[in-house]
Amino acid sequence: MMINVVYADLPPKVKAFTVCQDGYYTIVLNQNLSKAQNQISYLHELDHIIKDDFNKEDIQKIEHEAHGGD
């Protein structure tokens, strides 16, 4: 598994996102946020990769569970 991390000028509401293509992952972090927030966002996105969330269909459920939902 290959993971690339890049910073981009994103809107304030977008902390990070991940793109998966052909088994390669790119985590995009918001360059306008603090180092601490980007570390939290990175770990959140990495958790999605580890849990193989990109092969699941219910995105609302995935995010609900990722943020401590039942």
PyMOL Python script that loads the backbone (N, CA, C, O; Angstrom):
from pymol import cmd

cmd.read_pdbstr("""\
ATOM      1  N   MET A   1       0.850  -1.169   0.000  1.00  0.00           N
ATOM      2  CA  MET A   1       0.000   0.000   0.000  1.00  0.00           C
ATOM      3  C   MET A   1       0.899   1.237   0.000  1.00  0.00           C
ATOM      4  O   MET A   1       1.869   1.328   0.753  1.00  0.00           O
ATOM      5  N   MET A   2       0.554   2.160  -0.846  1.00  0.00           N
ATOM      6  CA  MET A   2       1.319   3.406  -0.960  1.00  0.00           C
ATOM      7  C   MET A   2       0.434   4.566  -0.545  1.00  0.00           C
ATOM      8  O   MET A   2      -0.690   4.702  -1.029  1.00  0.00           O
ATOM      9  N   ILE A   3       0.945   5.411   0.363  1.00  0.00           N
ATOM     10  CA  ILE A   3       0.193   6.576   0.821  1.00  0.00           C
ATOM     11  C   ILE A   3       1.033   7.820   0.580  1.00  0.00           C
ATOM     12  O   ILE A   3       2.173   7.920   1.034  1.00  0.00           O
ATOM     13  N   ASN A   4       0.451   8.755  -0.135  1.00  0.00           N
ATOM     14  CA  ASN A   4       1.080  10.040  -0.403  1.00  0.00           C
ATOM     15  C   ASN A   4       0.309  11.093   0.398  1.00  0.00           C
ATOM     16  O   ASN A   4      -0.915  11.017   0.499  1.00  0.00           O
ATOM     17  N   VAL A   5       1.002  12.056   0.958  1.00  0.00           N
ATOM     18  CA  VAL A   5       0.357  13.129   1.714  1.00  0.00           C
ATOM     19  C   VAL A   5       0.729  14.452   1.062  1.00  0.00           C
ATOM     20  O   VAL A   5       1.900  14.733   0.809  1.00  0.00           O
ATOM     21  N   VAL A   6      -0.300  15.263   0.796  1.00  0.00           N
ATOM     22  CA  VAL A   6      -0.075  16.580   0.206  1.00  0.00           C
ATOM     23  C   VAL A   6      -0.887  17.613   0.977  1.00  0.00           C
ATOM     24  O   VAL A   6      -1.870  17.281   1.640  1.00  0.00           O
ATOM     25  N   TYR A   7      -0.468  18.850   0.881  1.00  0.00           N
ATOM     26  CA  TYR A   7      -1.196  19.968   1.464  1.00  0.00           C
ATOM     27  C   TYR A   7      -1.807  20.770   0.327  1.00  0.00           C
ATOM     28  O   TYR A   7      -1.193  20.943  -0.726  1.00  0.00           O
ATOM     29  N   ALA A   8      -3.033  21.262   0.552  1.00  0.00           N
ATOM     30  CA  ALA A   8      -3.712  22.066  -0.460  1.00  0.00           C
ATOM     31  C   ALA A   8      -4.467  23.201   0.220  1.00  0.00           C
ATOM     32  O   ALA A   8      -4.806  23.129   1.401  1.00  0.00           O
ATOM     33  N   ASP A   9      -4.718  24.237  -0.547  1.00  0.00           N
ATOM     34  CA  ASP A   9      -5.475  25.395  -0.083  1.00  0.00           C
ATOM     35  C   ASP A   9      -6.957  25.043  -0.169  1.00  0.00           C
ATOM     36  O   ASP A   9      -7.591  25.231  -1.208  1.00  0.00           O
ATOM     37  N   LEU A  10      -7.501  24.530   0.934  1.00  0.00           N
ATOM     38  CA  LEU A  10      -8.887  24.060   0.972  1.00  0.00           C
ATOM     39  C   LEU A  10      -9.752  25.050   1.755  1.00  0.00           C
ATOM     40  O   LEU A  10      -9.237  25.832   2.554  1.00  0.00           O
ATOM     41  N   PRO A  11     -11.065  25.015   1.523  1.00  0.00           N
ATOM     42  CA  PRO A  11     -11.966  25.852   2.331  1.00  0.00           C
ATOM     43  C   PRO A  11     -11.866  25.466   3.814  1.00  0.00           C
ATOM     44  O   PRO A  11     -11.540  24.321   4.128  1.00  0.00           O
ATOM     45  N   PRO A  12     -12.134  26.385   4.709  1.00  0.00           N
ATOM     46  CA  PRO A  12     -11.993  26.112   6.148  1.00  0.00           C
ATOM     47  C   PRO A  12     -12.784  24.903   6.647  1.00  0.00           C
ATOM     48  O   PRO A  12     -12.341  24.220   7.571  1.00  0.00           O
ATOM     49  N   LYS A  13     -13.929  24.634   6.060  1.00  0.00           N
ATOM     50  CA  LYS A  13     -14.758  23.507   6.509  1.00  0.00           C
ATOM     51  C   LYS A  13     -14.193  22.158   6.098  1.00  0.00           C
ATOM     52  O   LYS A  13     -14.579  21.134   6.662  1.00  0.00           O
ATOM     53  N   VAL A  14     -13.287  22.135   5.126  1.00  0.00           N
ATOM     54  CA  VAL A  14     -12.704  20.876   4.649  1.00  0.00           C
ATOM     55  C   VAL A  14     -11.355  20.688   5.330  1.00  0.00           C
ATOM     56  O   VAL A  14     -10.372  21.344   4.983  1.00  0.00           O
ATOM     57  N   LYS A  15     -11.323  19.782   6.303  1.00  0.00           N
ATOM     58  CA  LYS A  15     -10.085  19.558   7.048  1.00  0.00           C
ATOM     59  C   LYS A  15      -9.128  18.673   6.262  1.00  0.00           C
ATOM     60  O   LYS A  15      -7.918  18.900   6.254  1.00  0.00           O
ATOM     61  N   ALA A  16      -9.687  17.654   5.597  1.00  0.00           N
ATOM     62  CA  ALA A  16      -8.857  16.718   4.834  1.00  0.00           C
ATOM     63  C   ALA A  16      -9.776  15.790   4.056  1.00  0.00           C
ATOM     64  O   ALA A  16     -10.971  15.689   4.334  1.00  0.00           O
ATOM     65  N   PHE A  17      -9.196  15.123   3.085  1.00  0.00           N
ATOM     66  CA  PHE A  17      -9.896  14.055   2.383  1.00  0.00           C
ATOM     67  C   PHE A  17      -8.863  13.134   1.780  1.00  0.00           C
ATOM     68  O   PHE A  17      -7.685  13.475   1.679  1.00  0.00           O
ATOM     69  N   THR A  18      -9.320  11.959   1.379  1.00  0.00           N
ATOM     70  CA  THR A  18      -8.419  10.969   0.791  1.00  0.00           C
ATOM     71  C   THR A  18      -8.965  10.508  -0.546  1.00  0.00           C
ATOM     72  O   THR A  18     -10.165  10.286  -0.710  1.00  0.00           O
ATOM     73  N   VAL A  19      -8.060  10.372  -1.488  1.00  0.00           N
ATOM     74  CA  VAL A  19      -8.399   9.846  -2.804  1.00  0.00           C
ATOM     75  C   VAL A  19      -7.716   8.494  -2.940  1.00  0.00           C
ATOM     76  O   VAL A  19      -6.534   8.351  -2.627  1.00  0.00           O
ATOM     77  N   CYS A  20      -8.467   7.505  -3.408  1.00  0.00           N
ATOM     78  CA  CYS A  20      -7.914   6.168  -3.638  1.00  0.00           C
ATOM     79  C   CYS A  20      -8.018   5.860  -5.121  1.00  0.00           C
ATOM     80  O   CYS A  20      -9.093   5.948  -5.714  1.00  0.00           O
ATOM     81  N   GLN A  21      -6.885   5.498  -5.713  1.00  0.00           N
ATOM     82  CA  GLN A  21      -6.886   5.148  -7.128  1.00  0.00           C
ATOM     83  C   GLN A  21      -5.871   4.036  -7.354  1.00  0.00           C
ATOM     84  O   GLN A  21      -4.677   4.191  -7.096  1.00  0.00           O
ATOM     85  N   ASP A  22      -6.376   2.922  -7.838  1.00  0.00           N
ATOM     86  CA  ASP A  22      -5.526   1.768  -8.174  1.00  0.00           C
ATOM     87  C   ASP A  22      -4.650   1.313  -7.003  1.00  0.00           C
ATOM     88  O   ASP A  22      -3.491   0.944  -7.193  1.00  0.00           O
ATOM     89  N   GLY A  23      -5.213   1.342  -5.790  1.00  0.00           N
ATOM     90  CA  GLY A  23      -4.469   0.885  -4.626  1.00  0.00           C
ATOM     91  C   GLY A  23      -3.514   1.906  -4.038  1.00  0.00           C
ATOM     92  O   GLY A  23      -2.830   1.615  -3.056  1.00  0.00           O
ATOM     93  N   TYR A  24      -3.454   3.087  -4.614  1.00  0.00           N
ATOM     94  CA  TYR A  24      -2.625   4.169  -4.096  1.00  0.00           C
ATOM     95  C   TYR A  24      -3.536   5.195  -3.430  1.00  0.00           C
ATOM     96  O   TYR A  24      -4.600   5.526  -3.952  1.00  0.00           O
ATOM     97  N   TYR A  25      -3.109   5.689  -2.281  1.00  0.00           N
ATOM     98  CA  TYR A  25      -3.911   6.639  -1.519  1.00  0.00           C
ATOM     99  C   TYR A  25      -3.192   7.980  -1.455  1.00  0.00           C
ATOM    100  O   TYR A  25      -1.977   8.038  -1.268  1.00  0.00           O
ATOM    101  N   THR A  26      -3.949   9.042  -1.612  1.00  0.00           N
ATOM    102  CA  THR A  26      -3.424  10.376  -1.419  1.00  0.00           C
ATOM    103  C   THR A  26      -4.280  11.058  -0.366  1.00  0.00           C
ATOM    104  O   THR A  26      -5.478  11.261  -0.560  1.00  0.00           O
ATOM    105  N   ILE A  27      -3.655  11.411   0.753  1.00  0.00           N
ATOM    106  CA  ILE A  27      -4.331  12.159   1.808  1.00  0.00           C
ATOM    107  C   ILE A  27      -4.035  13.632   1.548  1.00  0.00           C
ATOM    108  O   ILE A  27      -2.878  14.046   1.477  1.00  0.00           O
ATOM    109  N   VAL A  28      -5.096  14.407   1.409  1.00  0.00           N
ATOM    110  CA  VAL A  28      -4.971  15.840   1.169  1.00  0.00           C
ATOM    111  C   VAL A  28      -5.350  16.568   2.444  1.00  0.00           C
ATOM    112  O   VAL A  28      -6.481  16.467   2.917  1.00  0.00           O
ATOM    113  N   LEU A  29      -4.393  17.306   2.997  1.00  0.00           N
ATOM    114  CA  LEU A  29      -4.601  18.058   4.229  1.00  0.00           C
ATOM    115  C   LEU A  29      -4.745  19.542   3.906  1.00  0.00           C
ATOM    116  O   LEU A  29      -4.174  20.036   2.934  1.00  0.00           O
ATOM    117  N   ASN A  30      -5.515  20.242   4.731  1.00  0.00           N
ATOM    118  CA  ASN A  30      -5.751  21.670   4.539  1.00  0.00           C
ATOM    119  C   ASN A  30      -4.550  22.463   5.058  1.00  0.00           C
ATOM    120  O   ASN A  30      -4.281  22.482   6.259  1.00  0.00           O
ATOM    121  N   GLN A  31      -3.837  23.110   4.148  1.00  0.00           N
ATOM    122  CA  GLN A  31      -2.634  23.858   4.519  1.00  0.00           C
ATOM    123  C   GLN A  31      -2.934  25.067   5.403  1.00  0.00           C
ATOM    124  O   GLN A  31      -2.018  25.641   5.990  1.00  0.00           O
ATOM    125  N   ASN A  32      -4.190  25.454   5.503  1.00  0.00           N
ATOM    126  CA  ASN A  32      -4.561  26.627   6.294  1.00  0.00           C
ATOM    127  C   ASN A  32      -4.857  26.297   7.757  1.00  0.00           C
ATOM    128  O   ASN A  32      -5.161  27.191   8.547  1.00  0.00           O
ATOM    129  N   LEU A  33      -4.768  25.024   8.115  1.00  0.00           N
ATOM    130  CA  LEU A  33      -5.047  24.613   9.483  1.00  0.00           C
ATOM    131  C   LEU A  33      -3.748  24.402  10.252  1.00  0.00           C
ATOM    132  O   LEU A  33      -2.672  24.315   9.661  1.00  0.00           O
ATOM    133  N   SER A  34      -3.861  24.323  11.556  1.00  0.00           N
ATOM    134  CA  SER A  34      -2.680  24.167  12.409  1.00  0.00           C
ATOM    135  C   SER A  34      -2.046  22.782  12.237  1.00  0.00           C
ATOM    136  O   SER A  34      -2.672  21.851  11.731  1.00  0.00           O
ATOM    137  N   LYS A  35      -0.811  22.680  12.664  1.00  0.00           N
ATOM    138  CA  LYS A  35      -0.109  21.401  12.627  1.00  0.00           C
ATOM    139  C   LYS A  35      -0.868  20.363  13.451  1.00  0.00           C
ATOM    140  O   LYS A  35      -1.000  19.212  13.035  1.00  0.00           O
ATOM    141  N   ALA A  36      -1.363  20.770  14.617  1.00  0.00           N
ATOM    142  CA  ALA A  36      -2.107  19.848  15.490  1.00  0.00           C
ATOM    143  C   ALA A  36      -3.374  19.347  14.803  1.00  0.00           C
ATOM    144  O   ALA A  36      -3.674  18.154  14.850  1.00  0.00           O
ATOM    145  N   GLN A  37      -4.127  20.258  14.160  1.00  0.00           N
ATOM    146  CA  GLN A  37      -5.345  19.839  13.463  1.00  0.00           C
ATOM    147  C   GLN A  37      -5.008  18.923  12.303  1.00  0.00           C
ATOM    148  O   GLN A  37      -5.718  17.948  12.057  1.00  0.00           O
ATOM    149  N   ASN A  38      -3.935  19.222  11.588  1.00  0.00           N
ATOM    150  CA  ASN A  38      -3.555  18.361  10.465  1.00  0.00           C
ATOM    151  C   ASN A  38      -3.129  16.977  10.936  1.00  0.00           C
ATOM    152  O   ASN A  38      -3.356  15.989  10.238  1.00  0.00           O
ATOM    153  N   GLN A  39      -2.516  16.895  12.109  1.00  0.00           N
ATOM    154  CA  GLN A  39      -2.162  15.586  12.661  1.00  0.00           C
ATOM    155  C   GLN A  39      -3.424  14.787  12.980  1.00  0.00           C
ATOM    156  O   GLN A  39      -3.487  13.589  12.703  1.00  0.00           O
ATOM    157  N   ILE A  40      -4.420  15.440  13.557  1.00  0.00           N
ATOM    158  CA  ILE A  40      -5.696  14.779  13.855  1.00  0.00           C
ATOM    159  C   ILE A  40      -6.358  14.339  12.562  1.00  0.00           C
ATOM    160  O   ILE A  40      -6.842  13.212  12.462  1.00  0.00           O
ATOM    161  N   SER A  41      -6.382  15.216  11.578  1.00  0.00           N
ATOM    162  CA  SER A  41      -7.004  14.903  10.292  1.00  0.00           C
ATOM    163  C   SER A  41      -6.284  13.756   9.592  1.00  0.00           C
ATOM    164  O   SER A  41      -6.921  12.878   9.011  1.00  0.00           O
ATOM    165  N   TYR A  42      -4.964  13.769   9.648  1.00  0.00           N
ATOM    166  CA  TYR A  42      -4.178  12.697   9.040  1.00  0.00           C
ATOM    167  C   TYR A  42      -4.526  11.339   9.668  1.00  0.00           C
ATOM    168  O   TYR A  42      -4.739  10.356   8.958  1.00  0.00           O
ATOM    169  N   LEU A  43      -4.580  11.298  10.990  1.00  0.00           N
ATOM    170  CA  LEU A  43      -4.907  10.044  11.675  1.00  0.00           C
ATOM    171  C   LEU A  43      -6.320   9.581  11.330  1.00  0.00           C
ATOM    172  O   LEU A  43      -6.567   8.385  11.178  1.00  0.00           O
ATOM    173  N   HIS A  44      -7.235  10.521  11.209  1.00  0.00           N
ATOM    174  CA  HIS A  44      -8.613  10.194  10.826  1.00  0.00           C
ATOM    175  C   HIS A  44      -8.635   9.565   9.431  1.00  0.00           C
ATOM    176  O   HIS A  44      -9.272   8.533   9.221  1.00  0.00           O
ATOM    177  N   GLU A  45      -7.945  10.182   8.493  1.00  0.00           N
ATOM    178  CA  GLU A  45      -7.912   9.655   7.123  1.00  0.00           C
ATOM    179  C   GLU A  45      -7.185   8.312   7.074  1.00  0.00           C
ATOM    180  O   GLU A  45      -7.607   7.407   6.353  1.00  0.00           O
ATOM    181  N   LEU A  46      -6.105   8.176   7.830  1.00  0.00           N
ATOM    182  CA  LEU A  46      -5.370   6.916   7.882  1.00  0.00           C
ATOM    183  C   LEU A  46      -6.256   5.803   8.424  1.00  0.00           C
ATOM    184  O   LEU A  46      -6.183   4.667   7.955  1.00  0.00           O
ATOM    185  N   ASP A  47      -7.086   6.120   9.399  1.00  0.00           N
ATOM    186  CA  ASP A  47      -8.020   5.146   9.955  1.00  0.00           C
ATOM    187  C   ASP A  47      -8.987   4.644   8.876  1.00  0.00           C
ATOM    188  O   ASP A  47      -9.310   3.457   8.837  1.00  0.00           O
ATOM    189  N   HIS A  48      -9.448   5.541   8.003  1.00  0.00           N
ATOM    190  CA  HIS A  48     -10.307   5.117   6.888  1.00  0.00           C
ATOM    191  C   HIS A  48      -9.572   4.131   5.973  1.00  0.00           C
ATOM    192  O   HIS A  48     -10.156   3.153   5.505  1.00  0.00           O
ATOM    193  N   ILE A  49      -8.304   4.397   5.727  1.00  0.00           N
ATOM    194  CA  ILE A  49      -7.516   3.512   4.867  1.00  0.00           C
ATOM    195  C   ILE A  49      -7.358   2.150   5.531  1.00  0.00           C
ATOM    196  O   ILE A  49      -7.575   1.119   4.894  1.00  0.00           O
ATOM    197  N   ILE A  50      -6.986   2.142   6.797  1.00  0.00           N
ATOM    198  CA  ILE A  50      -6.776   0.883   7.530  1.00  0.00           C
ATOM    199  C   ILE A  50      -8.052   0.058   7.585  1.00  0.00           C
ATOM    200  O   ILE A  50      -8.007  -1.166   7.460  1.00  0.00           O
ATOM    201  N   LYS A  51      -9.189   0.719   7.772  1.00  0.00           N
ATOM    202  CA  LYS A  51     -10.475   0.015   7.861  1.00  0.00           C
ATOM    203  C   LYS A  51     -11.060  -0.331   6.496  1.00  0.00           C
ATOM    204  O   LYS A  51     -12.158  -0.883   6.411  1.00  0.00           O
ATOM    205  N   ASP A  52     -10.328  -0.008   5.423  1.00  0.00           N
ATOM    206  CA  ASP A  52     -10.757  -0.308   4.049  1.00  0.00           C
ATOM    207  C   ASP A  52     -12.119   0.322   3.740  1.00  0.00           C
ATOM    208  O   ASP A  52     -12.947  -0.281   3.057  1.00  0.00           O
ATOM    209  N   ASP A  53     -12.341   1.533   4.244  1.00  0.00           N
ATOM    210  CA  ASP A  53     -13.612   2.213   4.040  1.00  0.00           C
ATOM    211  C   ASP A  53     -13.878   2.570   2.582  1.00  0.00           C
ATOM    212  O   ASP A  53     -15.018   2.860   2.218  1.00  0.00           O
ATOM    213  N   PHE A  54     -12.868   2.555   1.763  1.00  0.00           N
ATOM    214  CA  PHE A  54     -13.052   2.944   0.371  1.00  0.00           C
ATOM    215  C   PHE A  54     -13.761   1.871  -0.445  1.00  0.00           C
ATOM    216  O   PHE A  54     -14.152   2.109  -1.587  1.00  0.00           O
ATOM    217  N   ASN A  55     -13.923   0.701   0.136  1.00  0.00           N
ATOM    218  CA  ASN A  55     -14.661  -0.372  -0.528  1.00  0.00           C
ATOM    219  C   ASN A  55     -16.033  -0.577   0.103  1.00  0.00           C
ATOM    220  O   ASN A  55     -16.676  -1.603  -0.118  1.00  0.00           O
ATOM    221  N   LYS A  56     -16.479   0.398   0.886  1.00  0.00           N
ATOM    222  CA  LYS A  56     -17.796   0.350   1.512  1.00  0.00           C
ATOM    223  C   LYS A  56     -18.692   1.380   0.832  1.00  0.00           C
ATOM    224  O   LYS A  56     -18.207   2.330   0.217  1.00  0.00           O
ATOM    225  N   GLU A  57     -19.989   1.185   0.949  1.00  0.00           N
ATOM    226  CA  GLU A  57     -20.911   2.054   0.226  1.00  0.00           C
ATOM    227  C   GLU A  57     -21.583   3.129   1.063  1.00  0.00           C
ATOM    228  O   GLU A  57     -21.884   4.200   0.535  1.00  0.00           O
ATOM    229  N   ASP A  58     -21.831   2.893   2.338  1.00  0.00           N
ATOM    230  CA  ASP A  58     -22.600   3.818   3.164  1.00  0.00           C
ATOM    231  C   ASP A  58     -21.682   4.847   3.827  1.00  0.00           C
ATOM    232  O   ASP A  58     -21.230   4.646   4.955  1.00  0.00           O
ATOM    233  N   ILE A  59     -21.414   5.928   3.137  1.00  0.00           N
ATOM    234  CA  ILE A  59     -20.470   6.933   3.621  1.00  0.00           C
ATOM    235  C   ILE A  59     -20.963   7.596   4.904  1.00  0.00           C
ATOM    236  O   ILE A  59     -20.161   7.876   5.794  1.00  0.00           O
ATOM    237  N   GLN A  60     -22.255   7.849   5.014  1.00  0.00           N
ATOM    238  CA  GLN A  60     -22.791   8.462   6.234  1.00  0.00           C
ATOM    239  C   GLN A  60     -22.516   7.565   7.441  1.00  0.00           C
ATOM    240  O   GLN A  60     -22.128   8.056   8.501  1.00  0.00           O
ATOM    241  N   LYS A  61     -22.714   6.263   7.287  1.00  0.00           N
ATOM    242  CA  LYS A  61     -22.470   5.316   8.376  1.00  0.00           C
ATOM    243  C   LYS A  61     -20.986   5.268   8.728  1.00  0.00           C
ATOM    244  O   LYS A  61     -20.627   5.221   9.904  1.00  0.00           O
ATOM    245  N   ILE A  62     -20.134   5.279   7.723  1.00  0.00           N
ATOM    246  CA  ILE A  62     -18.684   5.251   7.941  1.00  0.00           C
ATOM    247  C   ILE A  62     -18.259   6.452   8.785  1.00  0.00           C
ATOM    248  O   ILE A  62     -17.540   6.290   9.770  1.00  0.00           O
ATOM    249  N   GLU A  63     -18.697   7.653   8.408  1.00  0.00           N
ATOM    250  CA  GLU A  63     -18.320   8.859   9.139  1.00  0.00           C
ATOM    251  C   GLU A  63     -18.935   8.875  10.534  1.00  0.00           C
ATOM    252  O   GLU A  63     -18.297   9.323  11.487  1.00  0.00           O
ATOM    253  N   HIS A  64     -20.154   8.397  10.661  1.00  0.00           N
ATOM    254  CA  HIS A  64     -20.805   8.333  11.971  1.00  0.00           C
ATOM    255  C   HIS A  64     -19.985   7.446  12.918  1.00  0.00           C
ATOM    256  O   HIS A  64     -19.739   7.814  14.066  1.00  0.00           O
ATOM    257  N   GLU A  65     -19.570   6.284  12.426  1.00  0.00           N
ATOM    258  CA  GLU A  65     -18.772   5.365  13.249  1.00  0.00           C
ATOM    259  C   GLU A  65     -17.383   5.940  13.523  1.00  0.00           C
ATOM    260  O   GLU A  65     -16.840   5.749  14.611  1.00  0.00           O
ATOM    261  N   ALA A  66     -16.808   6.636  12.555  1.00  0.00           N
ATOM    262  CA  ALA A  66     -15.471   7.213  12.730  1.00  0.00           C
ATOM    263  C   ALA A  66     -15.458   8.305  13.798  1.00  0.00           C
ATOM    264  O   ALA A  66     -14.425   8.572  14.413  1.00  0.00           O
ATOM    265  N   HIS A  67     -16.600   8.925  14.010  1.00  0.00           N
ATOM    266  CA  HIS A  67     -16.685  10.008  14.994  1.00  0.00           C
ATOM    267  C   HIS A  67     -17.337   9.553  16.285  1.00  0.00           C
ATOM    268  O   HIS A  67     -17.902  10.360  17.024  1.00  0.00           O
ATOM    269  N   GLY A  68     -17.256   8.231  16.560  1.00  0.00           N
ATOM    270  CA  GLY A  68     -17.696   7.719  17.843  1.00  0.00           C
ATOM    271  C   GLY A  68     -19.171   7.355  17.925  1.00  0.00           C
ATOM    272  O   GLY A  68     -19.690   7.149  19.022  1.00  0.00           O
ATOM    273  N   GLY A  69     -19.852   7.270  16.796  1.00  0.00           N
ATOM    274  CA  GLY A  69     -21.268   6.886  16.808  1.00  0.00           C
ATOM    275  C   GLY A  69     -21.419   5.403  17.006  1.00  0.00           C
ATOM    276  O   GLY A  69     -20.469   4.638  16.838  1.00  0.00           O
ATOM    277  N   ASP A  70     -22.621   5.002  17.364  1.00  0.00           N
ATOM    278  CA  ASP A  70     -22.905   3.567  17.578  1.00  0.00           C
ATOM    279  C   ASP A  70     -23.359   2.914  16.294  1.00  0.00           C
ATOM    280  O   ASP A  70     -23.642   1.716  16.278  1.00  0.00           O
TER     281      ASP A  70
END
""", "prot")
cmd.dss("prot")
cmd.show_as("cartoon", "prot")
cmd.util.cbc("prot")
cmd.orient("prot")
